[in-house]
């Protein structure tokens, strides 16, 4: 069987790794010269965003026999709203290095491949590949092919500006800011590579590439703690819904399948699961959408959070942080098996209707 994978990111490499188990050797077409990211940043895999799975990396190992090592555990989060600060400590998930080197998840996946043919510096055309291959896996990391095929519905459109910085950091600590003065209805966060380096990112909703700079100019002095900027970067960030997820012999995975969480914008967990699930569809004929139904539901729940967050005021942000500080609430949200996405989506919908009256 001939399989082409367009994209050598989380989902594409996970798909290739799984296909090899079934004796299928895919061709992976990657437009960049390596699987490394083009900009330095650390993302988070938060337990609260996939509550039916207690630990993402244990889930990968137990269900798929896929052993991956995150950068660090995430044990402290400092939430800051316009007039409130809450510091939470516990087991919140993991930090993941998304830059370069053997420790990145992409490089770990790449090094696990034994036979796959990974072709770098090639921008593949799915229209040509679908004629020559039995299956084409769309793992480009963006919405463009889904949109071209009429499968894409836009949910959120943001611009991201970030920086790679040096200073003094706690390796297991993350900072998050919600403030419309510099993020509109987005948010900002800072995550460390180690004790001396970190990435700091501002996600601004509904702006263009030039406008995001003015919001950065407000945000960075607000967050700065005598950091030295080593590198800056900008990119467009879109989240949406893709249906159908398979069109003839083409299967969408990862961010190309709408895998980005529309609330916080993280997507590693969904990318790995959709990549492996697509491989099982190809190799075993297992229904693709049935395999990833939990991801589809979870993103629909998270969309309700995003829609409600978009109508909140600065005072509402302060109330959210005050609520997290109520005795027992932190334990319920972060230290239990309470399904925050499912229950919270309904509450978010009711709150939004009340605000909009």
ABEGO torsion letter per residue (X at the ends): XBBBBBEABAAAAAAAAAAAAAGBBBBBBBABABABBABBBBBBBBAAABAABABAAAAAAAAAGBBBBBABBBABBBBBBAABBBBBBEBAEBBBBABBEAABAAAAAAAABAABBBBBGBBBBAAAAAAABABBBBAAGBAAAAAAAGABBBABBBBBBBBBBBEBBBAABBBBBBBAAAAEABBBBBBBABAABBBBBBBBBGBBAAAAAAAAAAAAAAABBGBBBABBBBBBBBBBBBOBABBEABBBBEAAAGABBAAAGBAAAAAAAAAAAAAAAAAAGBBAAAAAAAAAAAAAAAAAAAAAAAABBAAAAAAAAAAAABBGAAAAAAABABBAAAAAAAAAAAAAAAAAX
